[in-house]
């Protein structure tokens, strides 16, 4: 029977390359992206592609 090794779980920042997305936050709540994702501890303004949900929500706010 194979033995599993418990890995240390990260509590902040991207957990894999698929999560490396630049989310947009507001000054009122810099730890929560417009899309609702908790981005506490994530790098500020990373060189990753923007979250399309955050972009849509930001454009909706600008047009309101």
C-alpha positions as CSV (number, residue, x, y, z in Angstrom):
1,X,0.0,0.0,0.0
2,X,1.6,3.3,-1.1
3,X,2.2,5.9,1.6
4,X,1.1,9.4,1.0
5,X,3.2,12.3,2.0
6,X,1.4,15.3,3.3
7,X,2.5,18.5,1.5
8,X,2.7,21.9,3.1
9,X,-0.3,23.9,2.0
10,X,0.1,27.5,0.9
11,X,-2.4,29.9,2.4
12,X,-1.6,32.8,0.2
13,X,-0.6,33.5,-3.4
14,X,-1.1,31.3,-6.5
15,X,-1.0,27.6,-5.8
16,X,-0.1,26.6,-9.4
17,X,0.7,28.3,-12.7
18,X,-3.0,28.3,-13.7
19,X,-3.7,30.7,-10.9
20,X,-1.1,33.2,-12.0
21,X,-3.7,35.9,-13.1
22,X,-3.4,39.6,-12.3
23,X,-6.6,40.5,-10.4
24,X,-7.9,44.0,-10.0
25,X,-8.6,45.3,-6.5
26,X,-9.9,48.6,-5.0
27,X,-8.4,50.9,-2.5
28,X,-11.3,50.1,-0.1
29,X,-10.5,46.4,-0.1
30,X,-7.0,45.6,-1.5
31,X,-7.2,42.0,-0.3
32,X,-10.3,41.1,-2.4
33,X,-10.3,41.2,-6.2
34,X,-13.3,42.6,-8.0
35,X,-14.2,39.0,-9.0
36,X,-14.4,38.1,-5.3
37,X,-11.1,36.1,-5.1
38,X,-9.1,36.5,-1.9
39,X,-5.7,37.9,-3.0
40,X,-4.2,38.5,0.4
41,X,-0.4,38.1,0.2
42,X,-0.3,38.0,-3.6
43,X,2.2,40.1,-5.4
44,X,1.0,43.6,-6.3
45,X,0.8,44.2,-10.1
46,X,2.4,41.0,-11.3
47,X,3.3,40.5,-15.0
48,X,0.5,38.0,-15.6
49,X,-2.6,38.2,-17.8
50,X,-5.5,40.1,-16.3
51,X,-8.5,38.3,-14.9
52,X,-11.3,38.7,-17.5
53,X,-14.0,38.8,-14.8
54,X,-12.2,41.6,-13.0
55,X,-11.8,43.5,-16.3
56,X,-15.5,43.1,-17.1
57,X,-16.5,44.3,-13.7
58,X,-14.1,47.3,-13.9
59,X,-15.4,48.3,-17.3
60,X,-19.0,48.0,-15.9
61,X,-18.0,50.4,-13.0
62,X,-16.4,52.9,-15.4
63,X,-19.5,52.9,-17.6
64,X,-21.9,53.4,-14.6
